Amino acid sequence: MKTIYFCLAIVLILSSFLQTSYGIHLPGVSPKAAVDGQHIQLKANKVTSTKTPLQYDYYDLPFCKNKKSKSVADNIGERLSGDSLTTSPYELKMKTDESCVILCKKSFNKNHVSMFKEMIDNEYRVHWLLDNLPVAVRNDELGFVTRGYPIGFKSTVPNKPTKTWHYLFNHVRIIVRYNENPDEFEGARIVGFEVVPFSIKHKYDSPDSVTKKNEKSSSLATCNTMNPAQYNPEMFQPIQATKGEVIVFTYDVKWEKSDLRWSQRWDVYLKGNPNDEIHFFAIVNSLMVVLFLTGVVAMIMLRTLHKDISSYNEMQTIDDAHEESGWKLVHGDVFRPPATSPMLLSVMSGSGLQILAMTFASMICALLGLTSPANRGALLTTLLVLYVFMGTWAGYSSARIYKLCGGKEWKKNTLLTASFYPGIMAVCFLSINAYVASQGSSTAAPLSTILGMAGLFLCISTPLVFIGSYFGFKKDTITTPVRTNQISRHIPDQVWYTHPVFSIALGGILPFGAVCIELFFIMSALWLHQYYFVFGFLFIVLLILIITCGEITIVMCYFQLCNEDYRWWWRSFLSSASSGGYLFLYSIWYFFSKLRITEFMPSVLYFSYMAMVAFTFFLMTGAIGFFSCLWFVRKIYGAIKVD
């Protein structure tokens, strides 16, 4: 236990240092400075909603567009998440204010109007990036910012309280904050990017003189340098398919000097959740409670086993041996291979170990800052690449377990290990991808990305699984401390609380309890588009999860063997793996209590994604429990004297 506490202390110090240091710049996000008047490119990102998982590219909607605008994704993570970038027509120059600049004018048809109304009903928000900083809307009452600005809103028509119209935010006031420090760098660095949206039904000063050539240079009667944009319900811009109606898009640019350092500019996003203090204390409480429980369980197990082993080894007479009871009686059957599908058990255990290795390595990368929120798509890319390169772990461990069970079909075992988890995920992913593609969503992966992922698994992951499997089968079979009887022992009748269903359901409660608080914030990041960046805490929770899965499975296995039931193989895997079932049940509660998804197909998408997450968690925790139990059984039966 001292080693565990020492490791946790090191992780806390490391994570705190990495997340608060001012002198370290994360890879790929080094600061950039610009001189006065220098052009600053505003990038358009995507359009998302918390009421549906479907998201769209910025130019899927009929916004003002440059002729050369084209969506670009820098990595596979961006392509899979639909997080591509495109240039926007907004022109910003460092420290140069602008007032009511005409961007373009648009005439919408019925399809455009219908699309905008649906987007407003589903509360879609527009996302931009400026110097890799996401646009935000400030909420001064609650003291935090919200990423993206809404497309529009619904409101009653003036003088007609019973009628509701859709209104479009066609004017934005872009507020850019910059920091200057001549002693450290030349020019200015952008440290803040906010937008204040307005809905204004614009009118030109001289409508008859406006042509296509001078429409951007013509002045507006509704806002100008002397008359800035204001909130006026009488002048809101409605969305209607009125023939000949033209909507004018405009913008302001306001530059504000700030004392905020460049290294602190993400704090407003990372601290945007009002429950930060609750999050911190909940994590600390969970850490202390779970560590205390695991310490107590470990101490009880050590003392109980020490007493049992001493009493068994002190038996000197035949009469004493006949009076034996408990887990020693099944020493001749405890290593008997499982009667039900040992190959599937080995494949699932190997796949789970590969997922665990990927998760652990990803946490290390996150602690080192390689998955900064400024590196869009970095986390998903890291997960995919690390999973592919961890194929050796799956092949080796699966081969070792299958050989221990006396399996001979090593080719089939290797192929199943290489294709089991990726195959299931591929079927689910392609089904989801086909639907979102039919809806025109930007999250639909293009064919080139799908072929690239298939190439990763076929050309890298699969050969690595074969290499690991080769060395696993080549190595000697795992030694067992006792011999297995030719005839299996009769298992006595079990009491109700030792029934497999009850013990499996009970075994997953504590591992899930160790992560449920952190899971709430992860779910909020996934489905409510919040940032999650407390990887130090997440790494600690991962360590707690590993320890908890191992110890609860050992306890359940010990009680099972004491009841003279030697069928521990599958039950050891399923006891901790049942936490995946609790995770899926938690996702159901989260759906009905926290989300506002009402339509059928978006609901199906949500539960499909969460089923994939729960199945991944099922395999990972099951592998932890199984290998912990295997180690435990070999240790305790190796410590007793068997004639």
C-alpha positions as CSV (number, residue, x, y, z in Angstrom):
1,M,0.0,0.0,0.0
2,K,2.9,2.4,0.7
3,T,4.0,2.0,-3.0
4,I,0.5,2.9,-4.1
5,Y,0.4,6.0,-2.0
6,F,3.8,7.0,-3.2
7,C,2.8,6.6,-6.9
8,L,-0.4,8.6,-6.3
9,A,1.5,11.4,-4.7
10,I,3.9,11.5,-7.7
11,V,1.0,11.7,-10.1
12,L,-0.7,14.5,-8.1
13,I,2.5,16.5,-8.1
14,L,3.2,15.9,-11.8
15,S,-0.3,16.7,-12.9
16,S,-0.5,19.9,-10.8
17,F,2.8,21.0,-12.2
18,L,1.8,20.4,-15.8
19,Q,-1.6,22.1,-15.5
20,T,-0.4,25.2,-13.6
21,S,3.1,25.9,-15.0
22,Y,3.5,29.2,-16.8
23,G,6.8,28.3,-18.5
24,I,5.7,25.2,-20.4
25,H,4.0,25.5,-23.9
26,L,2.1,22.5,-25.0
27,P,3.3,20.9,-28.2
28,G,1.7,22.4,-31.3
29,V,0.2,25.4,-29.5
30,S,3.2,27.8,-29.1
31,P,2.3,31.5,-28.7
32,K,2.1,33.7,-31.8
33,A,2.4,37.5,-31.8
34,A,1.1,39.9,-34.4
35,V,2.0,43.5,-35.2
36,D,-0.5,46.4,-35.5
37,G,-2.6,46.1,-38.7
38,Q,-1.6,42.5,-39.4
39,H,-4.4,40.3,-40.9
40,I,-5.8,37.7,-38.4
41,Q,-7.6,34.8,-40.0
42,L,-10.9,33.9,-38.4
43,K,-11.7,30.2,-39.0
44,A,-15.2,28.7,-39.1
45,N,-15.5,25.3,-37.4
46,K,-18.9,23.6,-37.0
47,V,-22.5,23.9,-35.8
48,T,-23.5,21.8,-32.8
49,S,-26.4,21.3,-30.4
50,T,-26.9,19.8,-27.0
51,K,-30.4,18.5,-28.1
52,T,-29.0,16.2,-30.8
53,P,-25.7,14.4,-31.5
54,L,-25.9,15.5,-35.2
55,Q,-23.5,18.3,-36.0
56,Y,-22.9,20.1,-39.3
57,D,-20.1,21.9,-41.1
58,Y,-20.4,25.7,-40.9
59,Y,-21.1,26.0,-44.6
60,D,-23.8,23.4,-44.6
61,L,-25.9,26.4,-43.7
62,P,-26.3,29.3,-46.1
63,F,-23.9,31.7,-44.3
64,C,-21.8,34.2,-46.1
65,K,-19.0,32.4,-47.8
66,N,-15.7,33.0,-49.5
67,K,-15.3,31.5,-53.0
68,K,-12.2,29.6,-51.9
69,S,-13.5,28.3,-48.6
70,K,-12.9,24.6,-48.1
71,S,-13.1,22.4,-45.0
72,V,-9.8,20.9,-43.9
73,A,-9.1,18.3,-41.2
74,D,-5.6,18.0,-39.9
75,N,-5.8,14.5,-38.4
76,I,-7.9,11.4,-38.3
77,G,-9.4,12.5,-34.9
78,E,-10.8,15.7,-36.5
79,R,-12.2,13.7,-39.4
80,L,-14.0,11.3,-37.2
81,S,-15.4,14.0,-34.9
82,G,-16.4,16.3,-37.8
83,D,-14.1,19.0,-36.4
84,S,-12.8,20.4,-39.7
85,L,-11.9,24.1,-40.3
86,T,-12.6,26.5,-43.1
87,T,-11.7,30.1,-43.8
88,S,-14.4,32.7,-43.1
89,P,-15.1,36.0,-44.9
90,Y,-14.7,38.0,-41.7
91,E,-11.7,40.4,-42.0
92,L,-9.8,41.2,-38.8
93,K,-6.7,43.3,-38.4
94,M,-4.7,43.5,-35.2
95,K,-5.8,46.4,-33.0
96,T,-8.1,47.8,-35.7
97,D,-11.7,48.4,-34.6
98,E,-14.5,48.1,-37.2
99,S,-18.1,49.2,-36.9
100,C,-21.1,47.7,-38.7
101,V,-19.1,46.2,-41.6
102,I,-21.4,44.7,-44.3
103,L,-20.3,41.1,-44.9
104,C,-22.9,40.1,-47.5
105,K,-26.6,40.0,-48.2
106,K,-28.6,36.8,-48.6
107,S,-31.9,35.8,-50.0
108,F,-33.2,32.5,-48.6
109,N,-35.5,30.1,-50.3
110,K,-38.0,27.8,-48.5
111,N,-35.4,25.1,-47.9
112,H,-33.0,27.6,-46.3
113,V,-35.7,29.0,-44.1
114,S,-36.8,25.5,-43.0
115,M,-33.2,24.6,-42.2
116,F,-32.7,27.7,-40.1
117,K,-35.9,27.2,-38.2
118,E,-35.0,23.6,-37.4
119,M,-31.6,24.7,-36.3
120,I,-33.0,27.4,-34.0
121,D,-35.6,24.9,-32.5
122,N,-32.7,22.5,-31.7
123,E,-30.6,25.4,-30.2
124,Y,-27.6,24.9,-32.5
125,R,-24.6,27.1,-31.9
126,V,-21.9,28.4,-34.3
127,H,-18.3,27.6,-33.5
128,W,-15.4,29.8,-34.7
129,L,-11.7,29.8,-34.0
130,L,-9.3,32.7,-33.8
131,D,-5.6,31.9,-33.2
132,N,-6.8,28.4,-32.2
133,L,-9.0,30.0,-29.5
134,P,-12.8,29.0,-29.6
135,V,-15.4,31.7,-29.8
136,A,-17.4,32.2,-26.5
137,V,-20.4,34.1,-25.3
138,R,-20.0,35.5,-21.8
139,N,-22.6,35.0,-19.1
140,D,-21.9,37.8,-16.6
141,E,-24.7,36.6,-14.2
142,L,-23.2,33.1,-13.8
143,G,-19.6,34.2,-14.2
144,F,-18.6,31.8,-17.0
145,V,-18.6,31.6,-20.8
146,T,-20.4,29.3,-23.2
147,R,-18.6,28.1,-26.4
148,G,-20.2,29.1,-29.6
149,Y,-23.0,31.6,-30.2
150,P,-26.6,30.7,-31.1
151,I,-27.9,30.8,-34.6
152,G,-31.0,32.6,-33.6
153,F,-33.9,32.5,-31.2
154,K,-37.7,32.3,-30.9
155,S,-39.8,35.1,-29.6
156,T,-43.3,36.5,-29.7
157,V,-44.0,39.1,-32.4
158,P,-44.3,42.7,-31.2
159,N,-47.9,43.7,-30.6
160,K,-48.9,40.0,-31.2
161,P,-48.2,38.1,-28.0
162,T,-49.9,34.9,-29.2
163,K,-47.7,34.6,-32.3
164,T,-44.1,33.2,-32.2
165,W,-41.5,33.8,-34.9
166,H,-38.0,32.6,-35.5
167,Y,-35.3,35.3,-35.5
168,L,-31.8,35.2,-36.9
169,F,-28.6,36.6,-35.4
170,N,-27.3,38.3,-38.4
171,H,-25.0,40.8,-36.7
172,V,-22.1,39.9,-34.4
173,R,-19.9,42.1,-32.3
174,I,-16.5,40.4,-32.2
175,I,-14.5,41.2,-29.1
176,V,-10.8,40.3,-29.2
177,R,-8.6,40.7,-26.2
178,Y,-4.8,41.0,-26.6
179,N,-1.8,41.1,-24.3
180,E,1.4,43.2,-24.9
181,N,4.7,42.7,-23.1
182,P,7.6,44.4,-24.9
183,D,10.1,42.9,-22.5
184,E,9.2,39.4,-23.6
185,F,8.0,39.6,-27.2
186,E,7.3,42.0,-30.0
187,G,3.7,42.7,-31.1
188,A,0.6,41.5,-29.3
189,R,-0.8,38.1,-28.5
190,I,-4.5,37.1,-28.6
191,V,-5.8,36.1,-25.1
192,G,-9.6,36.3,-25.5
193,F,-12.2,35.8,-28.2
194,E,-15.9,36.6,-27.5
195,V,-19.0,37.4,-29.6
196,V,-22.1,39.4,-28.7
197,P,-24.9,38.4,-31.3
198,F,-27.6,40.8,-32.4
199,S,-30.7,40.4,-34.6
200,I,-31.2,43.5,-36.7
201,K,-33.4,44.0,-39.7
202,H,-31.0,46.2,-41.7
203,K,-32.0,49.0,-44.0
204,Y,-29.8,51.0,-46.3
205,D,-29.6,54.8,-46.2
206,S,-30.3,54.9,-49.9
207,P,-31.8,51.5,-51.0
208,D,-32.3,52.6,-54.6
209,S,-28.6,53.2,-55.2
210,V,-27.4,49.9,-53.8
211,T,-26.0,47.5,-56.5
212,K,-24.0,44.3,-56.3
213,K,-20.8,46.2,-56.9
214,N,-21.2,48.8,-54.1
215,E,-23.4,46.8,-51.6
216,K,-20.5,46.3,-49.2
217,S,-19.5,50.0,-49.3
218,S,-23.0,51.3,-48.9
219,S,-24.0,52.7,-45.5
220,L,-26.8,51.3,-43.3
221,A,-29.4,53.3,-41.6
222,T,-29.8,50.7,-38.8
223,C,-26.2,50.8,-37.6
224,N,-23.0,52.6,-38.5
225,T,-19.9,54.2,-36.9
226,M,-22.0,56.8,-35.1
227,N,-24.9,54.5,-34.3
228,P,-23.6,51.1,-33.0
229,A,-25.8,48.0,-33.1
230,Q,-28.3,47.8,-30.2
231,Y,-30.9,45.4,-28.8
232,N,-34.2,46.5,-30.2
233,P,-37.2,44.1,-30.3
234,E,-38.9,46.3,-32.9
235,M,-36.0,45.7,-35.3
236,F,-35.4,41.9,-35.0
237,Q,-34.6,40.0,-38.2
238,P,-37.3,37.3,-38.7
239,I,-36.7,34.1,-40.8
240,Q,-39.4,34.0,-43.4
241,A,-39.7,32.7,-46.9
242,T,-40.9,36.1,-48.1
243,K,-40.3,36.6,-51.8
244,G,-37.7,39.3,-52.5
245,E,-36.6,39.7,-48.9
246,V,-32.9,40.2,-48.4
247,I,-31.1,39.6,-45.1
248,V,-27.9,41.6,-44.6
249,F,-25.1,40.1,-42.5
250,T,-22.9,42.6,-40.6
251,Y,-20.2,42.6,-37.9
252,D,-18.3,44.8,-35.5
253,V,-14.7,44.3,-34.3
254,K,-13.6,45.6,-31.0
255,W,-10.0,45.1,-29.6
256,E,-9.5,45.3,-25.9
257,K,-6.1,45.3,-24.1
258,S,-5.8,42.7,-21.3
259,D,-3.4,41.8,-18.6
260,L,-4.2,38.1,-19.0
261,R,-1.1,36.1,-19.9
262,W,-1.1,33.9,-23.0
263,S,-0.6,30.7,-20.9
264,Q,-3.8,31.5,-19.0
265,R,-6.1,32.2,-21.9
266,W,-7.7,28.8,-21.7
267,D,-8.6,29.2,-18.0
268,V,-12.0,30.8,-18.9
269,Y,-13.0,27.7,-20.9
270,L,-11.6,25.1,-18.5
271,K,-13.1,26.8,-15.5
272,G,-16.4,27.5,-17.3
273,N,-18.3,24.8,-15.5
274,P,-20.1,26.3,-12.4
275,N,-19.6,23.0,-10.5
276,D,-15.8,23.1,-10.5
277,E,-15.6,23.2,-6.7
278,I,-18.1,20.4,-6.4
279,H,-16.1,18.5,-9.0
280,F,-12.9,19.0,-7.0
281,F,-14.2,17.9,-3.6
282,A,-16.2,15.0,-5.1
283,I,-13.0,13.6,-6.7
284,V,-11.0,14.0,-3.5
285,N,-13.8,12.3,-1.5
286,S,-14.0,9.5,-3.9
287,L,-10.3,9.0,-3.9
288,M,-10.1,8.8,-0.1
289,V,-13.1,6.6,0.3
290,V,-12.1,4.1,-2.3
291,L,-8.5,4.0,-1.1
292,F,-9.7,3.3,2.4
293,L,-12.0,0.5,1.2
294,T,-9.3,-1.1,-0.9
295,G,-6.9,-0.9,2.0
296,V,-9.4,-2.6,4.3
297,V,-10.2,-5.3,1.8
298,A,-6.5,-6.0,1.2
299,M,-5.8,-6.2,5.0
300,I,-8.7,-8.5,5.6
301,M,-7.7,-10.8,2.7
302,L,-4.1,-11.0,3.9
303,R,-5.0,-11.8,7.5
304,T,-7.7,-14.3,6.5
305,L,-5.5,-16.1,4.0
306,H,-2.5,-16.2,6.3
307,K,-4.6,-17.9,9.0
308,D,-6.1,-20.4,6.4
309,I,-2.7,-21.3,5.0
310,S,-1.1,-21.7,8.4
311,S,-3.9,-24.1,9.6
312,Y,-3.8,-26.2,6.4
313,N,0.0,-26.5,6.5
314,E,-0.1,-27.5,10.2
315,M,-2.3,-30.6,9.5
316,Q,-0.2,-33.6,10.4
317,T,-2.7,-36.5,10.6
318,I,-5.0,-38.3,8.2
319,D,-7.9,-37.4,10.4
320,D,-7.0,-33.7,10.1
321,A,-6.9,-34.0,6.3
322,H,-10.3,-35.6,6.2
323,E,-11.7,-32.7,8.2
324,E,-10.5,-30.2,5.7
325,S,-13.0,-27.8,4.3
326,G,-13.0,-24.7,2.3
327,W,-10.9,-23.6,-0.7
328,K,-8.2,-26.3,-0.2
329,L,-10.6,-29.1,-1.0
330,V,-10.9,-27.9,-4.6
331,H,-7.1,-27.8,-5.3
332,G,-7.5,-30.7,-7.7
333,D,-10.1,-28.8,-9.8
334,V,-9.3,-25.1,-9.5
335,F,-7.1,-25.1,-12.6
336,R,-9.5,-27.2,-14.6
337,P,-10.2,-25.3,-17.9
338,P,-13.6,-23.6,-18.1
339,A,-16.2,-25.9,-19.7
340,T,-17.8,-22.9,-21.6
341,S,-15.8,-21.5,-24.5
342,P,-12.2,-21.1,-23.2
343,M,-11.3,-19.5,-26.5
344,L,-13.8,-16.7,-26.1
345,L,-12.6,-16.1,-22.6
346,S,-9.0,-15.8,-23.8
347,V,-10.0,-13.5,-26.7
348,M,-12.0,-11.2,-24.5
349,S,-9.3,-11.1,-21.8
350,G,-6.6,-10.3,-24.4
351,S,-8.8,-7.6,-26.0
352,G,-9.5,-6.1,-22.6
353,L,-5.8,-6.0,-21.8
354,Q,-5.1,-4.2,-25.1
355,I,-7.7,-1.6,-24.2
356,L,-6.2,-1.1,-20.7
357,A,-2.7,-0.6,-22.2
358,M,-4.1,1.9,-24.6
359,T,-6.0,3.8,-21.8
360,F,-3.0,3.9,-19.5
361,A,-0.7,5.1,-22.3
362,S,-3.2,7.8,-23.3
363,M,-3.4,9.0,-19.8
364,I,0.4,9.4,-19.8
365,C,0.2,11.4,-23.0
366,A,-2.6,13.6,-21.5
367,L,-0.5,14.3,-18.4
368,L,2.4,15.4,-20.7
369,G,0.0,17.9,-22.5
370,L,-0.1,16.0,-25.8
371,T,-3.9,16.1,-25.8
372,S,-4.4,19.7,-25.1
373,P,-7.9,21.1,-26.1
374,A,-6.0,23.4,-28.4
375,N,-4.9,20.3,-30.4
376,R,-8.3,19.5,-31.9
377,G,-8.8,15.8,-32.5
378,A,-5.6,15.0,-30.6
379,L,-7.2,12.8,-28.0
380,L,-9.2,10.6,-30.4
381,T,-6.2,10.3,-32.7
382,T,-4.0,9.3,-29.7
383,L,-6.5,6.6,-28.7
384,L,-6.7,5.1,-32.2
385,V,-2.9,5.1,-32.7
386,L,-2.1,3.7,-29.3
387,Y,-4.8,1.0,-29.6
388,V,-3.3,-0.1,-33.0
389,F,0.2,-0.3,-31.6
390,M,-1.0,-2.2,-28.5
391,G,-2.0,-5.2,-30.6
392,T,1.0,-7.2,-29.3
393,W,-0.5,-7.2,-25.8
394,A,-3.7,-8.7,-27.0
395,G,-2.1,-11.4,-29.0
396,Y,0.4,-12.4,-26.4
397,S,-2.0,-12.5,-23.4
398,S,-4.7,-14.3,-25.4
399,A,-2.3,-16.9,-26.6
400,R,-1.0,-17.5,-23.0
401,I,-4.5,-18.0,-21.6
402,Y,-5.7,-20.1,-24.4
403,K,-2.6,-22.4,-24.1
404,L,-3.2,-22.6,-20.3
405,C,-6.8,-23.9,-21.1
406,G,-5.3,-26.6,-23.3
407,G,-6.4,-25.0,-26.6
408,K,-4.9,-26.2,-29.9
409,E,-6.6,-24.0,-32.5
410,W,-4.0,-21.2,-32.3
411,K,-4.7,-19.8,-35.7
412,K,-8.4,-19.4,-34.9
413,N,-7.6,-17.9,-31.6
414,T,-5.2,-15.3,-33.2
415,L,-7.7,-14.3,-35.9
416,L,-10.5,-13.9,-33.3
417,T,-8.2,-11.8,-31.1
418,A,-7.3,-9.5,-34.0
419,S,-10.9,-9.1,-35.2
420,F,-13.2,-9.5,-32.2
421,Y,-13.3,-6.0,-30.7
422,P,-12.4,-4.1,-33.9
423,G,-15.0,-6.0,-35.8
424,I,-17.8,-5.3,-33.3
425,M,-16.8,-1.6,-33.2
426,A,-16.6,-1.4,-37.0
427,V,-20.2,-2.8,-37.5
428,C,-21.6,-0.3,-35.0
429,F,-19.5,2.6,-36.4
430,L,-20.4,1.9,-40.0
431,S,-24.1,1.6,-39.1
432,I,-24.0,5.0,-37.3
433,N,-21.9,6.5,-40.1
434,A,-24.4,5.5,-42.8
435,Y,-27.3,7.2,-40.9
436,V,-25.4,10.5,-40.1
437,A,-24.2,10.6,-43.7
438,S,-27.8,10.4,-44.9
439,Q,-28.6,13.4,-42.7
440,G,-25.7,15.4,-44.1
441,S,-23.9,15.6,-40.7
442,S,-20.3,16.6,-40.6
443,T,-19.6,13.7,-38.2
444,A,-20.0,11.3,-41.1
445,A,-16.5,9.9,-41.9
446,P,-15.6,10.1,-45.6
447,L,-14.6,6.9,-47.5
448,S,-10.9,7.9,-47.4
449,T,-11.0,8.0,-43.6
450,I,-12.8,4.7,-43.4
451,L,-10.2,3.1,-45.7
452,G,-7.4,4.7,-43.7
453,M,-8.7,3.2,-40.5
454,A,-9.2,-0.2,-42.1
455,G,-5.5,0.0,-43.3
456,L,-4.4,0.8,-39.7
457,F,-6.1,-2.3,-38.3
458,L,-5.2,-4.6,-41.2
459,C,-1.6,-3.5,-41.8
460,I,-0.4,-2.6,-38.3
461,S,-2.7,-3.9,-35.5
462,T,-3.4,-7.4,-37.0
463,P,0.4,-8.2,-37.7
464,L,1.2,-7.0,-34.2
465,V,-1.5,-9.3,-32.8
466,F,0.1,-12.2,-34.8
467,I,3.5,-11.4,-33.5
468,G,2.3,-11.3,-29.9
469,S,0.4,-14.5,-30.4
470,Y,3.4,-16.2,-31.9
471,F,5.6,-15.5,-28.9
472,G,2.7,-16.3,-26.5
473,F,2.2,-19.8,-28.0
474,K,6.0,-20.4,-28.3
475,K,6.5,-19.8,-24.6
476,D,5.9,-22.6,-22.1
477,T,2.5,-23.0,-20.6
478,I,1.8,-21.1,-17.5
479,T,2.7,-23.3,-14.6
480,T,0.1,-24.3,-12.0
481,P,1.1,-25.2,-8.5
482,V,-1.2,-28.2,-8.2
483,R,-2.2,-31.0,-10.5
484,T,-5.7,-31.3,-11.9
485,N,-7.7,-34.4,-11.2
486,Q,-9.0,-36.5,-14.1
487,I,-12.5,-36.6,-12.6
488,S,-14.1,-33.4,-11.6
489,R,-15.3,-32.9,-8.1
490,H,-18.9,-32.6,-7.2
491,I,-19.9,-29.0,-6.4
492,P,-22.2,-28.8,-3.3
493,D,-25.5,-26.9,-3.4
494,Q,-24.9,-23.2,-3.1
495,V,-26.8,-20.6,-1.0
496,W,-28.7,-17.9,-2.8
497,Y,-26.1,-15.2,-2.2
498,T,-23.4,-17.2,-3.9
499,H,-25.4,-17.6,-7.1
500,P,-23.4,-16.5,-10.2
501,V,-26.0,-13.8,-11.2
502,F,-25.9,-12.2,-7.7
503,S,-22.2,-12.3,-7.3
504,I,-21.5,-11.0,-10.8
505,A,-24.0,-8.1,-10.2
506,L,-22.4,-7.4,-6.8
507,G,-18.9,-7.4,-8.1
508,G,-19.4,-4.5,-10.5
509,I,-20.8,-2.0,-8.0
510,L,-17.6,-0.9,-6.3
511,P,-15.5,-0.4,-9.6
512,F,-18.4,1.6,-11.0
513,G,-18.7,3.6,-7.8
514,A,-15.0,4.5,-8.1
515,V,-15.6,6.2,-11.4
516,C,-19.2,7.4,-11.4
517,I,-18.5,10.9,-10.2
518,E,-15.8,11.5,-12.8
519,L,-18.0,9.9,-15.3
520,F,-20.6,12.7,-14.9
521,F,-18.0,15.3,-16.0
522,I,-16.8,13.1,-18.9
523,M,-20.4,12.7,-20.1
524,S,-20.9,16.4,-19.9
525,A,-17.9,16.9,-22.0
526,L,-19.1,14.4,-24.6
527,W,-22.8,15.4,-24.8
528,L,-23.0,19.0,-23.5
529,H,-19.8,20.1,-25.5
530,Q,-17.9,21.1,-22.4
531,Y,-14.1,20.9,-22.1
532,Y,-12.6,18.2,-19.9
533,F,-9.0,18.8,-18.9
534,V,-8.4,17.4,-15.4
535,F,-6.4,14.5,-16.6
536,G,-4.4,14.4,-13.4
537,F,-7.6,13.4,-11.5
538,L,-8.6,11.1,-14.3
539,F,-5.3,9.2,-14.1
540,I,-5.8,8.8,-10.4
541,V,-9.3,7.5,-10.9
542,L,-7.9,5.0,-13.5
543,L,-5.4,3.7,-10.9
544,I,-8.3,3.4,-8.3
545,L,-10.4,1.6,-10.9
546,I,-7.6,-1.0,-11.6
547,I,-7.0,-1.6,-7.9
548,T,-10.7,-1.8,-7.1
549,C,-11.4,-4.2,-10.0
550,G,-8.6,-6.5,-8.9
551,E,-9.4,-6.5,-5.2
552,I,-13.2,-7.0,-5.5
553,T,-12.7,-9.9,-7.9
554,I,-10.2,-11.5,-5.6
555,V,-12.6,-11.2,-2.7
556,M,-15.5,-12.7,-4.7
557,C,-13.2,-15.5,-6.0
558,Y,-12.1,-16.3,-2.4
559,F,-15.7,-16.6,-1.2
560,Q,-16.5,-18.7,-4.1
561,L,-13.6,-21.1,-3.5
562,C,-14.5,-21.3,0.2
563,N,-17.9,-22.6,-0.9
564,E,-16.1,-25.3,-2.8
565,D,-17.1,-23.9,-6.2
566,Y,-14.0,-24.0,-8.5
567,R,-15.7,-22.5,-11.6
568,W,-13.9,-19.2,-11.1
569,W,-12.7,-18.5,-14.7
570,W,-15.7,-16.8,-16.3
571,R,-17.0,-15.5,-13.0
572,S,-13.8,-13.6,-12.3
573,F,-14.0,-11.9,-15.7
574,L,-17.7,-11.1,-15.4
575,S,-17.6,-9.9,-11.8
576,S,-15.7,-6.8,-12.5
577,A,-16.9,-6.6,-16.1
578,S,-20.4,-6.1,-14.9
579,S,-19.4,-2.5,-14.1
580,G,-19.9,-1.9,-17.9
581,G,-23.5,-2.8,-17.4
582,Y,-23.8,-0.2,-14.7
583,L,-22.2,2.3,-16.9
584,F,-24.9,1.7,-19.5
585,L,-27.6,2.0,-16.9
586,Y,-26.0,5.3,-15.8
587,S,-26.1,6.5,-19.4
588,I,-29.9,5.9,-19.4
589,W,-30.3,7.9,-16.2
590,Y,-28.1,10.7,-17.6
591,F,-30.2,10.7,-20.8
592,F,-33.5,11.3,-19.0
593,S,-32.2,13.6,-16.3
594,K,-29.6,15.8,-18.0
595,L,-30.1,15.7,-21.7
596,R,-32.8,17.3,-23.8
597,I,-32.8,14.9,-26.7
598,T,-36.4,14.3,-27.7
599,E,-36.4,12.9,-31.2
600,F,-36.2,9.2,-31.9
601,M,-33.1,8.8,-34.1
602,P,-30.9,11.2,-32.1
603,S,-31.8,9.1,-29.1
604,V,-30.8,5.9,-31.0
605,L,-27.5,7.5,-31.8
606,Y,-26.9,8.4,-28.2
607,F,-27.6,4.9,-26.9
608,S,-25.5,3.4,-29.8
609,Y,-22.5,5.4,-28.8
610,M,-22.9,4.7,-25.1
611,A,-23.3,1.0,-25.8
612,M,-20.0,1.0,-27.6
613,V,-18.4,2.9,-24.6
614,A,-20.0,0.5,-22.1
615,F,-18.8,-2.6,-24.1
616,T,-15.3,-1.2,-24.1
617,F,-15.4,-0.6,-20.4
618,F,-16.8,-4.1,-20.0
619,L,-13.8,-5.7,-21.7
620,M,-11.2,-3.6,-19.9
621,T,-12.5,-4.1,-16.4
622,G,-13.2,-7.8,-17.1
623,A,-9.6,-8.3,-18.1
624,I,-8.3,-6.6,-15.0
625,G,-10.5,-8.8,-12.8
626,F,-9.6,-12.0,-14.6
627,F,-5.8,-11.5,-14.6
628,S,-5.9,-10.4,-10.9
629,C,-7.9,-13.6,-10.0
630,L,-5.5,-15.8,-12.0
631,W,-2.5,-14.3,-10.1
632,F,-4.4,-14.7,-6.8
633,V,-5.3,-18.4,-7.3
634,R,-1.8,-19.3,-8.4
635,K,-0.4,-17.6,-5.3
636,I,-2.7,-19.2,-2.7
637,Y,-2.5,-22.7,-4.0
638,G,1.3,-22.4,-4.4
639,A,1.6,-21.5,-0.7
640,I,-0.1,-24.7,0.7
641,K,1.3,-28.2,1.0
642,V,-0.6,-30.7,-1.1
643,D,0.2,-34.5,-0.8
